[in-house]
Amino acid sequence: MTDGVSSTRVAAYLREAILSGELAPGARIRQEDVAERLGASRLPVREALRILAADGLVEHEAHKGARVPRLSQHEVDVVYRMRERLEPIAIVESMPHLDDGAHEQLEEVQRRIEDNTDVEKFLDLDREFHMLTYSGCHVDTLMTVVTRLWNSTQHHRRTYLALAGHRAMWAVNAEHRLILDAVRRGDADDAERYLGGHIRRTRIELSHHPEVFR
């Protein structure tokens, strides 16, 4: 093994494994296994796990080590209620700083979402769309929390979409179009309302699928 592998590279590898579902909620992350796979020493792996813990992707249990967090149905409901309140603030803070170029980027991402039928690609593009709408928000504390909340519910969005299929994607696309229209018009009230409703609908849909949390 070598110290040539950086903690940034290890963190990127683990982040992708968690967000893609390769490492599922509750999965243990053994430092020695990661180090061996990447040809790294234990030091950058430990540092990578600290980075991912700050991002909400890893948690540490006393005497058990690191694992991917597993949330109960109630915890996910609370996370979504937090998102309903925080993300409308983020989009309002962001909108004055989004120029025509950003609007065109959003339009292009949304076109790609509508042309896509693959769940994993849909998740990536959906995240890209929303994070772009928040990209003008310069309140770092707010965006750190928003990112953590997104990370913590990635698995549940994937499982729900796999169950609901194209019906869920159609609803998301319709709501995205409303949000994009409000952003283009610079209407903060509509942007807040459409985004809050968008997040709330997903929260309610998830509440009807307890199998997602098993």
C-alpha positions as CSV (number, residue, x, y, z in Angstrom):
1,M,0.0,0.0,0.0
2,T,1.0,3.6,-0.6
3,D,0.4,7.0,0.8
4,G,0.0,8.4,-2.8
5,V,-3.8,8.1,-2.7
6,S,-5.3,11.3,-1.3
7,S,-8.2,11.6,1.1
8,T,-10.0,13.6,-1.6
9,R,-9.8,10.6,-4.0
10,V,-10.9,8.2,-1.3
11,A,-13.8,10.5,-0.3
12,A,-14.9,10.8,-4.0
13,Y,-14.8,7.0,-4.4
14,L,-16.9,6.4,-1.2
15,R,-19.3,9.3,-2.0
16,E,-20.1,7.8,-5.4
17,A,-20.5,4.3,-3.9
18,I,-23.0,5.7,-1.3
19,L,-25.0,8.0,-3.6
20,S,-25.2,5.3,-6.3
21,G,-26.6,2.7,-3.8
22,E,-23.6,0.4,-4.1
23,L,-23.2,1.0,-0.3
24,A,-26.7,0.8,1.1
25,P,-28.0,2.4,4.3
26,G,-26.6,0.5,7.3
27,A,-23.6,-0.9,5.3
28,R,-20.4,-1.0,7.3
29,I,-17.3,0.7,5.9
30,R,-14.2,-1.1,7.0
31,Q,-11.1,1.2,6.7
32,E,-8.8,-1.7,5.9
33,D,-11.0,-2.9,3.0
34,V,-11.2,0.6,1.5
35,A,-7.4,1.1,1.9
36,E,-6.7,-2.2,0.2
37,R,-9.1,-1.6,-2.7
38,L,-7.6,1.8,-3.5
39,G,-4.0,1.1,-2.6
40,A,-4.0,3.7,0.1
41,S,-2.8,3.8,3.7
42,R,-5.3,4.0,6.6
43,L,-4.6,7.8,7.1
44,P,-6.3,9.2,4.0
45,V,-9.2,6.7,4.5
46,R,-9.8,8.0,8.0
47,E,-9.7,11.6,6.8
48,A,-12.1,10.7,3.9
49,L,-14.5,9.3,6.4
50,R,-14.4,12.5,8.4
51,I,-15.1,14.5,5.3
52,L,-18.1,12.3,4.5
53,A,-19.4,12.5,8.0
54,A,-19.5,16.2,7.6
55,D,-21.5,15.7,4.4
56,G,-24.0,13.5,6.2
57,L,-23.0,10.4,4.2
58,V,-21.3,8.5,7.0
59,E,-21.8,8.1,10.7
60,H,-19.5,6.7,13.4
61,E,-20.7,4.3,16.1
62,A,-18.6,3.7,19.2
63,H,-16.7,0.4,19.0
64,K,-18.3,-0.4,15.6
65,G,-16.7,2.0,13.2
66,A,-18.2,3.8,10.2
67,R,-21.4,3.0,8.4
68,V,-23.9,4.5,5.9
69,P,-26.7,6.1,8.0
70,R,-30.0,4.3,8.1
71,L,-33.0,6.5,8.6
72,S,-36.4,5.5,9.9
73,Q,-39.6,6.5,8.1
74,H,-40.2,9.2,10.8
75,E,-36.7,10.5,10.4
76,V,-37.1,10.8,6.7
77,D,-40.4,12.6,7.1
78,V,-38.7,15.1,9.4
79,V,-35.8,15.6,6.9
80,Y,-38.3,16.4,4.2
81,R,-40.2,18.8,6.4
82,M,-36.8,20.5,7.0
83,R,-36.3,20.7,3.3
84,E,-39.7,22.2,2.8
85,R,-38.7,25.1,5.0
86,L,-35.0,25.6,4.1
87,E,-34.9,25.1,0.3
88,P,-37.4,27.8,-0.5
89,I,-35.2,30.2,1.4
90,A,-32.2,29.0,-0.6
91,I,-33.9,29.5,-3.9
92,V,-35.1,33.0,-3.0
93,E,-31.5,33.9,-1.9
94,S,-30.2,32.4,-5.1
95,M,-32.5,33.9,-7.7
96,P,-31.2,37.5,-7.9
97,H,-27.7,36.1,-8.7
98,L,-28.9,33.7,-11.5
99,D,-28.3,35.3,-14.9
100,D,-29.6,34.4,-18.4
101,G,-26.8,31.8,-18.7
102,A,-27.9,30.0,-15.6
103,H,-31.5,30.1,-16.8
104,E,-30.4,28.5,-20.1
105,Q,-28.4,25.8,-18.1
106,L,-31.5,25.0,-16.1
107,E,-33.6,24.7,-19.3
108,E,-31.0,22.3,-20.8
109,V,-30.9,20.2,-17.7
110,Q,-34.7,20.0,-17.6
111,R,-34.8,19.0,-21.3
112,R,-32.3,16.2,-20.5
113,I,-34.5,15.1,-17.5
114,E,-37.6,14.9,-19.7
115,D,-35.7,12.9,-22.4
116,N,-34.4,10.4,-19.8
117,T,-36.0,7.1,-18.6
118,D,-33.2,5.7,-16.4
119,V,-33.7,6.0,-12.7
120,E,-30.0,6.6,-11.8
121,K,-29.6,9.2,-14.5
122,F,-32.9,10.8,-13.4
123,L,-31.5,11.1,-9.8
124,D,-28.3,12.7,-11.0
125,L,-30.1,15.2,-13.2
126,D,-32.8,16.0,-10.6
127,R,-30.0,16.9,-8.1
128,E,-28.2,18.9,-10.8
129,F,-31.4,20.9,-11.5
130,H,-32.1,21.8,-7.9
131,M,-28.5,22.6,-6.9
132,L,-28.3,24.9,-10.0
133,T,-31.4,26.7,-8.8
134,Y,-29.5,27.2,-5.4
135,S,-26.2,28.0,-7.0
136,G,-26.6,31.8,-6.5
137,C,-27.2,31.4,-2.7
138,H,-24.1,32.6,-0.9
139,V,-25.1,31.7,2.6
140,D,-22.7,28.8,3.2
141,T,-24.3,27.7,6.4
142,L,-27.7,27.2,4.7
143,M,-26.2,25.4,1.7
144,T,-24.2,23.0,3.9
145,V,-27.4,21.9,5.6
146,V,-29.3,21.6,2.4
147,T,-26.6,19.4,0.9
148,R,-26.6,17.2,4.0
149,L,-30.3,16.7,3.8
150,W,-30.2,15.8,0.1
151,N,-27.4,13.3,0.8
152,S,-29.3,11.6,3.7
153,T,-32.4,10.9,1.5
154,Q,-30.8,9.8,-1.7
155,H,-31.5,6.1,-1.1
156,H,-35.2,6.7,-0.4
157,R,-35.6,8.8,-3.6
158,R,-34.0,6.0,-5.6
159,T,-36.2,3.3,-4.1
160,Y,-39.4,5.3,-4.4
161,L,-38.7,6.1,-8.1
162,A,-38.1,2.5,-8.8
163,L,-41.5,1.7,-7.3
164,A,-43.4,4.6,-8.8
165,G,-41.8,4.6,-12.2
166,H,-42.8,7.0,-14.9
167,R,-45.8,8.4,-13.0
168,A,-43.4,9.9,-10.4
169,M,-41.1,11.3,-13.2
170,W,-44.1,13.0,-14.9
171,A,-45.1,14.8,-11.8
172,V,-41.5,15.9,-11.1
173,N,-41.2,17.3,-14.6
174,A,-44.4,19.3,-14.3
175,E,-43.3,20.8,-11.0
176,H,-39.8,21.5,-12.3
177,R,-41.4,23.5,-15.2
178,L,-43.3,25.6,-12.7
179,I,-40.2,26.3,-10.6
180,L,-38.2,27.1,-13.7
181,D,-40.8,29.5,-15.0
182,A,-40.9,31.3,-11.6
183,V,-37.1,31.6,-11.6
184,R,-37.0,33.0,-15.1
185,R,-39.7,35.6,-14.2
186,G,-37.9,36.4,-10.9
187,D,-41.1,35.7,-8.9
188,A,-39.8,34.7,-5.5
189,D,-43.3,34.1,-4.1
190,D,-44.1,31.6,-6.8
191,A,-40.7,30.0,-6.6
192,E,-41.1,29.4,-2.8
193,R,-44.6,28.1,-3.3
194,Y,-43.9,25.7,-6.1
195,L,-40.7,24.4,-4.6
196,G,-42.3,23.8,-1.2
197,G,-45.2,21.9,-2.8
198,H,-42.7,19.9,-4.9
199,I,-40.9,18.7,-1.8
200,R,-44.1,18.2,0.2
201,R,-45.6,16.0,-2.5
202,T,-42.6,13.7,-2.4
203,R,-42.8,13.5,1.4
204,I,-46.5,12.5,1.3
205,E,-45.8,10.0,-1.5
206,L,-43.1,8.4,0.6
207,S,-45.4,8.2,3.6
208,H,-47.6,5.9,1.5
209,H,-44.7,3.4,0.8
210,P,-43.4,2.0,4.1
211,E,-41.7,-0.7,2.1
212,V,-39.1,1.9,1.1
213,F,-37.8,2.0,4.6
214,R,-37.3,-1.7,5.1
